[in-house]
Amino acid sequence: MASNKEYALFCLENPLLDIQAFGDQALLDKYGLKANDAILAEEKHKPLYEDLLNNYDAKLIAGGAAQNTARGAQYMLPPNSVVYVGGVGDDKYSAILQDAVKTAGLRVEYRVEKTVPTGRCGVVITGHNRSMCTDLGAANHYGLDHLKKPEIWSLVENAEAYYVGGYHFTGEFPPLVPGRASA
C-alpha cells in the first residue's frame, strides 16, 4: 500500500467485544466450559458476559479476527489507512467497542441492529489456557444493504487491499456484482 490514499485497507467481518478475565475451574464449571476451548454460546452461557464484567477484573478489547487485523494494521500504517465494517447492536457493548476502536485510531462503519445485542466473546484465562465463548449477536445479522450504501461502497471501491474474514460468511449472501458467484 504505497499510495497516500485514505482508507486503502478495507476490512469486513464480525466485530466482537472481547471480555477477558482470569478465572478458575469453578468458573469454567459454572458455565460448562472446557479449558482451552472455543465455542459458540448457547442460552446457558449468556450470563457469562455480565458475570465477567461485574465480578472479575475484566479487560475489554475490540475483537473478532478481522477487527483484530484491522487494529494491528492501523497501528503499523499511517493514520486513516484502515476502515473496518461489521454489525453491532444498539447497547452498552457497542459503546464500549466504539471507545476501544477509537483508542486504536481505527475508523469503523458499523451497521447498528436495534433488536440484537452486540457480539461478545467471553474469554476465561486459567493458567496457560484460554477458553472462549462467543455470542455473535448483531455481527451475525450484518446485511448487504449496509455494504451497498453509497458512502460505504465508495470505501470498498477506493480501497487497494481487502481483508474479508471467513467467519463473516455464516449465511448465504447474494452476489454483490451481477455475474459473480456468491460466497
N, C-alpha and C positions, 0 to 999 in steps of 0.2 A: 504494500500500500504506500507507494512512493509519492502520491499526489498530496496536495493541500486540501483536498475535497473534504467537506464536513461529513461526518457520519458515513465513512467509507466502509465500515463493517456493520452489517445488519444481522441481528441475532433474533431467533424466534424459538420459543418452546414454553415449557410450563414454569412460571415463576412460583417459587415456594418461599415461605418464611421458615427458615430452619430455627428450631427452638432446641438448643443444645445444652445439656447439663450432665454433670456427673451423678450417677445413681448407683444402685446396688442390686443384688439378686432379688431382693424383696420388691423393688420397683418393677423389674422385669416380670416377676411372677404376677404382680398385681394386674398387669395388662396382657399377660400371656405372651410375652416377647421372649425371644431367644437371644443369647449373647452373639454379637457379630452377625446379625441377620438384617435383611431389608425386606419389608413387607408393605403392602397397601393396607390402609386402615379399614377395619370393619367397625360397626357401630360400637362394639365393646371397647375399642381403642380411643374413641374420640375424646373422652375426658383427659387423656394423657397430656394434651397440649396446655390446658389450663393448670393441670397439676404441676407440670414443669415450670410454668410461669409463676405460679403462686407459692410453691413450696421448695423450689430449688434455685440456685444461683444460675439461672439460665442466660446463655448468650443468644442474642437474636441476630441472625445473619441472613442476608438476601441469598437464597439458594435456588436450586434447580440447576441441572447440568449446563444449559446454555447461558443462564444468567450468571453462573459462576465463571464461565468462559468469557462472557462479555465484561464482567468486572475486572478479570485478570488482564484482558486485552486493553481496556481503558486505562488501567494502571500503567501499562508499558507504553502506550501510544500518546500522541499529543491530545490536548483537550478536544472534545467534540468529534472524536473519531469513531465512537461506537454508539449504536442505538439498539435497544432491546424491546421486543414486543411480546406480549402474552396476556393472559386473562387473570384478573383478580376480582375479589369480592368488594363490597362496599362496607368495610368493617374495620375494627381496630388493627387487625393483622395487616391489612392493606396499607394503613397509615404507617405502621412500623416498617413495612417493606419499602415504602416510598422514602422514608428517612434514611434507611440503610443504603439504598442505591444513590441517593443524593450525596451522602458522605463519600461514596466511592467515585463520584463525578460521572456517573453513568446516566445517559438520557434514556428514559423509559417512556413508552407509549402503551400503557396498559388499557385493555378493554375491561370496563368495570361491569360485572354481573351483579345486579341488585339483589338477587334471590339466593345466591350460593356463596358460602364463605370463601375467603382466600385460601389457597392451598397451603398446607403446613406439613412440615416434616419434624416429628419429634425424634431427637437424637439423644439416646441414653448411652453415656460412656461408662463402662465398667472395666476397670483395669486397662488392658490394651484393646478391648473390644468396643465396637461402635454399633449399636442397634438402632436402625432407622425404621420409623413407622410413618408412612406418608398418606395423607388425605389430599388428593389432587384438587378437590373443591372446584373453584371457578376456573382454575387452569385447564380443567378438562372440558370446559364449556366455551373455549375460545372459538370464535366464528369467523369465517371468511369475510363477513360483512365488515368487520373492523379492518382487516388487512386491505380490503378493496377501497376503503375511504381514500379520496384523493390525497389528503395530507399524509397518510400512512404509505400508500402505494408509491408516492414520489420518493420516499425514503428507500424503498425497495429498488426503484429504477435508478436512483443516483448512487447506490452502493457499488463498491468494487468487489466486495467479498461478502459471503453469506455463511452463517452457521445456523442451520435449522436442525435442532436436536430431534432424534428419532422418537423420544418419549412423547413428543407432541402428537404424533400420529396414532392415537389410540382409537380413532374413529375413521369413518370414510369421509374423504374430502373430494369434492368435485374438482376438475382441473381449473386452475386459475386462468390459463390461457387456452383458448379453443385449439384443439388438435394435439394437446399434450396430455399424457397419461396422468391420472391422479396418483397420489401416494399410496 
